[in-house]
Amino acid sequence: MGSIGRRKFIKSTGLLVGGSLVTTNLGNAQLIFGKDKVKVGVIGTGDRGMGLMSLMKKIDGFEITAVADPIPFRLNGALSKVPNAKGYPSHKELLQDKNVDAILIATPFSTHGEIALMALKEGKHVYCEKTMIRGLTEIQAVIDAHKVSDLVFQTGHQYHCSPLYNRALEIIRSGHLGEITAYECQWNRNGDWRRPVPNPKWERMINWRMYREYSGGLVAELMSHQIDFINWVQQEFPDKISGFGGIDHWKDGRETYDNVHLLYKYPSGLAASFTCTTTNSYEGYQIKVLGSKATMILDHTKGKIYAENKLKQEIGIVDGVSGATISAWKKGDGVSIEAPGNDPTIDALRQFYRSITENVAVISDIATGAQTAKCVHISLDALLDGEIKYWDHYPSLEF
């Protein structure tokens, strides 16, 4: 790979102002990829790992040269998709492969820290799926290892690379919704969240999300995306966290909760609630942004704004509000946010490529990923201890 392997990149300050970087640079179909080849090793070839591989194959410039998974049939399944890649039963062997420039970590949450540390030591760029790292000591260790490297580290909170979510960020920060006083978030599903296991010996490895040894459960796997979004938009972190949940519906030997309800209080006075259930999927994934003038409702691919009476009374002096918008608000309808609602993961992978090859700043970087991981850590403590937890009672992360 030559100059790419250890080249310097512009380190992100952690927050993208205005969203123009993503919508201009990542969403532009005229960009020419493939000038330099980035040789990638994928660690973890379950559903997410295979999904990332499929998307990566659509991006000129990426070449998947290695895959690793301790489960033989998963490893063989991955190799059938990339027959020229080398297969490893262990991530340690893959990370020593000199034909790998960058890695994707799509393994159980509890393993992210060990793999990321070894990858940085071996000089590999890292794309680490959410939640970034488990445990505050481990988070800091990865930060410290990254500080002394010149490597790209991207966290898989892909909504940072979504044109829709960047447009939502612009609208919220513009004050168009008025004073933001609360977020209401949910990610509800109707199902046991369990994957089929062909042999009982693979139960804990395939259904790792069910077991505390490996997993942060619903908080780490689902809620973390919405937690990350609020931290990113508001540019602050919660000072108080409380919550409750339980194993109340799926009595199948799992150890992580099948329903979780969290409440965050931020220093500015903002409140945010997060709900995950596994017995009802009505309205599935949703973020409600409650402002004094309007409410924004986001799902994965689209968003709408619903005006309060206060905003309707001011529409005559609001610049850029179209007649169609005014008409919709008068009827009580929502107005769609004009932004592409495509799968942001492919934009995130394109950004990973450009960060390596063109010195483009990482958006969902190690700083934003680490602070969200800290939120997940404190949230799990609040749930399991049944207590209100305070941000300043935990060690600060040093970047």
C-alpha positions as CSV (number, residue, x, y, z in Angstrom):
1,M,0.0,0.0,0.0
2,G,3.0,2.2,0.2
3,S,2.4,5.7,1.6
4,I,-1.2,4.9,2.7
5,G,-0.3,2.4,5.4
6,R,0.9,4.8,8.0
7,R,0.2,8.2,6.5
8,K,-1.0,11.1,8.6
9,F,-4.7,12.1,8.5
10,I,-6.5,15.1,9.8
11,K,-7.9,14.3,13.2
12,S,-11.5,15.3,13.7
13,T,-12.5,17.6,16.5
14,G,-15.4,15.3,17.0
15,L,-18.3,17.5,15.8
16,L,-19.2,18.4,12.2
17,V,-20.7,21.9,11.9
18,G,-23.5,22.3,9.4
19,G,-23.3,18.8,7.8
20,S,-21.9,20.1,4.5
21,L,-18.9,17.8,4.6
22,V,-21.1,14.7,4.4
23,T,-23.7,15.9,2.0
24,T,-21.1,17.5,-0.4
25,N,-18.3,15.0,-0.2
26,L,-19.8,11.7,0.7
27,G,-23.1,11.9,-1.2
28,N,-21.4,13.0,-4.5
29,A,-21.7,10.2,-7.1
30,Q,-19.0,12.0,-9.2
31,L,-16.3,11.0,-6.7
32,I,-13.8,8.6,-8.1
33,F,-12.7,5.9,-5.8
34,G,-10.0,3.3,-6.3
35,K,-7.0,5.5,-6.9
36,D,-5.3,3.5,-4.1
37,K,-6.2,0.0,-3.0
38,V,-7.0,-0.4,0.7
39,K,-6.6,-4.1,1.6
40,V,-9.2,-5.0,4.3
41,G,-9.5,-7.8,6.8
42,V,-13.0,-8.4,8.2
43,I,-13.1,-9.8,11.8
44,G,-16.5,-11.3,12.6
45,T,-18.5,-12.8,9.7
46,G,-22.0,-12.9,11.3
47,D,-24.9,-10.9,9.9
48,R,-23.3,-7.5,10.4
49,G,-19.9,-8.5,9.2
50,M,-21.3,-10.1,6.0
51,G,-23.5,-7.0,5.5
52,L,-20.4,-4.7,5.7
53,M,-18.5,-7.0,3.3
54,S,-21.4,-6.8,0.8
55,L,-21.4,-3.0,0.9
56,M,-17.6,-2.8,0.8
57,K,-17.5,-4.8,-2.4
58,K,-19.5,-2.0,-4.1
59,I,-16.8,0.6,-3.3
60,D,-13.9,0.8,-5.8
61,G,-10.7,0.9,-3.9
62,F,-11.5,-1.6,-1.2
63,E,-10.1,-5.2,-1.5
64,I,-11.1,-7.8,1.1
65,T,-8.0,-9.8,1.5
66,A,-8.7,-11.6,4.8
67,V,-11.6,-12.7,7.0
68,A,-11.6,-14.2,10.5
69,D,-14.2,-16.0,12.5
70,P,-13.9,-18.9,15.1
71,I,-17.1,-20.5,13.9
72,P,-16.1,-22.7,10.9
73,F,-19.4,-22.5,8.9
74,R,-19.5,-18.7,9.2
75,L,-15.8,-18.5,8.1
76,N,-16.5,-20.8,5.1
77,G,-19.6,-18.8,4.2
78,A,-17.6,-15.6,4.1
79,L,-14.8,-17.1,2.0
80,S,-17.4,-18.2,-0.5
81,K,-18.2,-14.5,-1.1
82,V,-14.6,-13.5,-1.3
83,P,-12.8,-16.6,-2.6
84,N,-9.5,-14.8,-3.1
85,A,-9.3,-13.8,0.6
86,K,-7.4,-15.7,3.2
87,G,-9.4,-17.2,6.1
88,Y,-8.4,-17.3,9.7
89,P,-10.0,-18.9,12.7
90,S,-8.5,-16.3,15.0
91,H,-8.3,-12.5,14.8
92,K,-4.8,-12.7,16.1
93,E,-3.6,-14.5,13.0
94,L,-5.4,-12.0,10.7
95,L,-3.9,-9.0,12.5
96,Q,-0.4,-10.3,11.7
97,D,-1.1,-10.6,8.0
98,K,1.0,-8.1,6.2
99,N,-1.4,-8.1,3.3
100,V,-4.0,-6.2,5.4
101,D,-4.0,-2.4,5.7
102,A,-7.3,-1.9,7.6
103,I,-9.7,-4.0,9.6
104,L,-13.5,-4.0,10.2
105,I,-14.4,-5.2,13.7
106,A,-17.8,-6.8,13.7
107,T,-17.4,-9.2,16.7
108,P,-19.2,-9.3,20.1
109,F,-19.0,-6.1,22.1
110,S,-16.7,-7.5,24.8
111,T,-14.0,-8.3,22.2
112,H,-13.7,-4.9,20.6
113,G,-11.0,-3.6,23.0
114,E,-8.6,-6.4,22.6
115,I,-8.9,-6.5,18.8
116,A,-8.6,-2.7,18.4
117,L,-5.5,-2.5,20.6
118,M,-3.8,-5.3,18.7
119,A,-4.8,-3.7,15.4
120,L,-3.3,-0.4,16.3
121,K,-0.1,-2.1,17.5
122,E,0.1,-3.9,14.1
123,G,-0.4,-0.7,12.2
124,K,-3.9,-1.3,10.9
125,H,-6.5,1.3,10.3
126,V,-9.7,0.5,12.3
127,Y,-13.4,0.6,11.5
128,C,-15.0,-0.6,14.8
129,E,-18.7,-1.4,14.9
130,K,-20.8,0.2,17.7
131,T,-20.6,0.2,20.6
132,M,-16.9,1.1,20.4
133,I,-15.3,-0.5,23.5
134,R,-16.7,-2.0,26.7
135,G,-15.3,-0.7,30.0
136,L,-13.8,2.7,30.8
137,T,-10.3,1.4,31.4
138,E,-10.4,-0.4,28.1
139,I,-11.8,2.7,26.3
140,Q,-8.9,4.8,27.6
141,A,-6.4,2.2,26.6
142,V,-7.6,2.3,23.0
143,I,-7.6,6.1,23.0
144,D,-4.0,6.1,24.3
145,A,-2.9,3.6,21.7
146,H,-4.5,5.7,18.9
147,K,-2.9,8.9,20.2
148,V,0.6,7.7,19.4
149,S,-0.4,6.3,16.0
150,D,-1.1,8.0,12.7
151,L,-3.9,5.6,11.9
152,V,-7.6,6.1,11.0
153,F,-10.0,5.0,13.7
154,Q,-13.7,5.2,12.8
155,T,-16.7,4.1,14.9
156,G,-19.7,2.5,13.3
157,H,-22.3,5.1,14.4
158,Q,-23.1,5.5,10.7
159,Y,-25.7,8.2,11.1
160,H,-22.9,10.8,11.3
161,C,-22.6,10.0,7.6
162,S,-26.3,10.3,6.8
163,P,-27.3,13.3,4.7
164,L,-30.8,13.1,6.4
165,Y,-29.3,13.2,9.9
166,N,-26.9,15.9,9.0
167,R,-29.8,18.0,7.6
168,A,-31.7,17.3,10.8
169,L,-28.7,18.5,12.8
170,E,-28.6,21.7,10.8
171,I,-32.3,22.4,11.4
172,I,-32.1,21.7,15.1
173,R,-29.0,23.9,15.6
174,S,-30.5,26.7,13.5
175,G,-33.2,27.3,16.1
176,H,-36.0,26.6,13.6
177,L,-37.6,24.2,16.1
178,G,-37.2,26.7,18.9
179,E,-35.7,25.7,22.3
180,I,-35.1,21.9,22.4
181,T,-36.3,20.6,25.7
182,A,-36.6,16.9,25.2
183,Y,-35.9,13.9,22.9
184,E,-38.1,10.8,23.0
185,C,-36.4,7.8,21.4
186,Q,-37.6,4.3,20.8
187,W,-36.3,1.2,19.0
188,N,-39.0,-1.4,19.4
189,R,-39.1,-4.9,17.9
190,N,-41.5,-7.9,18.1
191,G,-39.4,-11.0,18.4
192,D,-37.0,-12.8,20.8
193,W,-33.8,-11.4,19.1
194,R,-32.5,-14.9,18.9
195,R,-30.6,-16.5,16.0
196,P,-30.9,-20.2,15.1
197,V,-28.1,-22.4,16.3
198,P,-27.2,-25.5,14.3
199,N,-25.3,-27.0,17.2
200,P,-25.8,-26.2,20.9
201,K,-22.0,-25.7,21.4
202,W,-22.3,-22.5,19.4
203,E,-25.1,-21.0,21.4
204,R,-23.2,-18.4,23.4
205,M,-21.1,-17.4,20.4
206,I,-24.0,-17.0,18.0
207,N,-26.4,-15.6,20.5
208,W,-23.8,-13.5,22.3
209,R,-26.2,-10.6,22.6
210,M,-28.1,-12.6,25.2
211,Y,-25.2,-13.0,27.6
212,R,-23.6,-10.4,29.8
213,E,-20.1,-11.9,29.3
214,Y,-20.2,-10.7,25.8
215,S,-22.9,-8.1,25.4
216,G,-24.4,-4.8,26.6
217,G,-27.8,-6.0,25.4
218,L,-30.3,-3.5,24.0
219,V,-28.5,-0.5,25.3
220,A,-25.2,-1.3,23.5
221,E,-26.7,-2.8,20.3
222,L,-29.7,-0.5,19.6
223,M,-30.0,2.5,22.0
224,S,-26.4,3.6,21.5
225,H,-27.1,5.0,18.0
226,Q,-29.7,7.3,19.4
227,I,-27.6,8.2,22.4
228,D,-24.8,9.1,20.0
229,F,-27.0,11.3,17.9
230,I,-28.2,13.4,20.8
231,N,-24.7,13.8,22.2
232,W,-23.5,14.9,18.7
233,V,-26.3,17.4,18.0
234,Q,-26.4,18.9,21.5
235,Q,-22.6,18.9,22.0
236,E,-23.0,17.8,25.6
237,F,-23.2,14.6,27.7
238,P,-25.7,13.6,30.3
239,D,-25.0,14.5,33.9
240,K,-27.6,12.0,35.3
241,I,-28.7,8.6,34.0
242,S,-31.4,6.4,35.4
243,G,-33.4,3.5,34.1
244,F,-35.0,0.1,34.6
245,G,-35.7,-3.0,32.7
246,G,-35.8,-6.8,33.1
247,I,-36.1,-10.2,31.6
248,D,-39.9,-10.1,31.7
249,H,-41.1,-11.7,28.5
250,W,-38.6,-14.1,27.0
251,K,-37.8,-16.8,29.7
252,D,-35.3,-18.6,27.6
253,G,-32.0,-18.5,29.6
254,R,-30.9,-15.1,28.4
255,E,-29.0,-12.8,30.8
256,T,-29.5,-9.4,29.1
257,Y,-32.8,-7.5,29.5
258,D,-35.6,-8.0,27.0
259,N,-36.9,-4.5,27.7
260,V,-35.1,-1.3,28.8
261,H,-36.2,2.2,29.6
262,L,-33.6,4.9,30.2
263,L,-33.9,8.6,31.2
264,Y,-31.0,11.1,30.6
265,K,-30.7,14.5,32.1
266,Y,-28.3,16.9,30.5
267,P,-26.5,19.9,32.1
268,S,-28.5,22.4,29.9
269,G,-31.8,21.1,31.3
270,L,-32.5,18.9,28.3
271,A,-34.1,15.5,29.0
272,A,-34.0,12.4,26.8
273,S,-35.8,9.1,27.1
274,F,-34.9,5.8,25.4
275,T,-37.2,2.8,25.2
276,C,-36.5,-0.7,23.7
277,T,-39.0,-3.5,23.9
278,T,-39.1,-6.8,22.1
279,T,-42.8,-7.6,22.3
280,N,-44.2,-4.7,20.2
281,S,-42.9,-3.1,17.0
282,Y,-45.4,-0.3,16.5
283,E,-43.5,2.7,14.9
284,G,-40.3,0.6,15.4
285,Y,-37.3,3.0,15.4
286,Q,-38.1,6.7,16.0
287,I,-36.5,9.9,17.4
288,K,-38.8,12.7,18.4
289,V,-37.1,16.1,18.9
290,L,-39.4,18.3,21.0
291,G,-38.9,22.1,20.4
292,S,-40.9,25.1,21.6
293,K,-41.8,25.9,18.0
294,A,-42.0,22.5,16.3
295,T,-41.4,18.8,16.7
296,M,-39.1,16.8,14.4
297,I,-39.7,13.0,14.0
298,L,-36.9,10.9,12.4
299,D,-36.8,7.3,11.4
300,H,-34.0,5.5,9.6
301,T,-34.6,7.1,6.2
302,K,-36.9,10.0,6.5
303,G,-38.0,12.8,8.7
304,K,-40.9,15.3,9.2
305,I,-41.4,18.5,11.1
306,Y,-44.8,19.4,12.8
307,A,-45.3,23.0,13.7
308,E,-46.6,24.3,17.1
309,N,-49.1,27.1,17.0
310,K,-46.3,29.4,18.1
311,L,-44.4,28.8,14.9
312,K,-47.6,29.0,12.8
313,Q,-48.1,32.5,14.1
314,E,-44.6,33.5,13.1
315,I,-44.6,32.0,9.6
316,G,-45.0,35.3,7.9
317,I,-41.5,36.4,9.1
318,V,-39.7,33.0,8.7
319,D,-37.4,33.2,5.8
320,G,-37.4,30.3,3.3
321,V,-40.7,28.8,4.3
322,S,-42.6,27.8,1.2
323,G,-46.3,28.3,0.5
324,A,-46.6,24.5,0.5
325,T,-45.0,24.3,3.9
326,I,-47.3,26.9,5.3
327,S,-50.3,25.2,3.8
328,A,-49.3,21.8,5.3
329,W,-48.8,23.4,8.8
330,K,-52.2,25.1,8.6
331,K,-53.7,21.7,8.0
332,G,-51.7,20.1,10.9
333,D,-49.6,18.0,8.5
334,G,-45.9,17.4,8.8
335,V,-43.4,18.7,6.3
336,S,-40.8,16.3,5.0
337,I,-37.1,17.0,5.5
338,E,-35.5,17.3,2.1
339,A,-32.5,15.1,2.2
340,P,-31.5,11.7,0.8
341,G,-32.6,8.8,3.1
342,N,-30.3,6.1,1.8
343,D,-28.5,3.5,3.9
344,P,-25.8,5.6,5.7
345,T,-23.5,2.6,6.2
346,I,-22.2,2.7,2.6
347,D,-21.5,6.4,3.1
348,A,-19.7,5.6,6.3
349,L,-17.5,3.0,4.5
350,R,-16.8,5.5,1.7
351,Q,-15.7,8.0,4.3
352,F,-13.4,5.4,5.9
353,Y,-11.8,4.8,2.6
354,R,-11.3,8.6,2.0
355,S,-10.0,9.1,5.5
356,I,-7.2,6.5,4.8
357,T,-6.4,7.6,1.2
358,E,-7.1,11.3,1.1
359,N,-6.5,12.6,4.6
360,V,-10.2,13.4,5.0
361,A,-11.2,13.9,8.7
362,V,-13.1,11.1,10.4
363,I,-16.6,12.1,11.3
364,S,-17.7,9.3,13.7
365,D,-14.3,9.3,15.3
366,I,-12.7,7.8,18.3
367,A,-13.8,10.7,20.5
368,T,-17.5,10.6,19.7
369,G,-17.4,6.8,19.8
370,A,-15.7,6.7,23.2
371,Q,-18.0,9.2,24.8
372,T,-21.1,7.2,23.6
373,A,-19.4,4.0,24.9
374,K,-19.1,5.8,28.3
375,C,-22.8,6.6,28.2
376,V,-23.5,2.9,27.6
377,H,-21.3,1.9,30.5
378,I,-23.0,4.3,32.9
379,S,-26.5,3.3,31.6
380,L,-25.7,-0.4,32.2
381,D,-24.6,0.4,35.8
382,A,-27.8,2.4,36.4
383,L,-29.9,-0.5,35.1
384,L,-28.1,-3.3,37.0
385,D,-27.7,-1.3,40.2
386,G,-31.2,0.3,40.2
387,E,-29.7,3.7,41.0
388,I,-29.3,7.1,39.5
389,K,-25.8,7.4,38.2
390,Y,-23.8,10.7,37.8
391,W,-21.4,11.4,34.9
392,D,-18.9,13.2,37.1
393,H,-18.6,10.2,39.4
394,Y,-16.8,8.3,36.6
395,P,-13.3,9.0,35.3
396,S,-13.0,11.5,32.5
397,L,-11.7,10.2,29.2
398,E,-8.5,11.9,28.1
399,F,-8.0,12.5,24.4
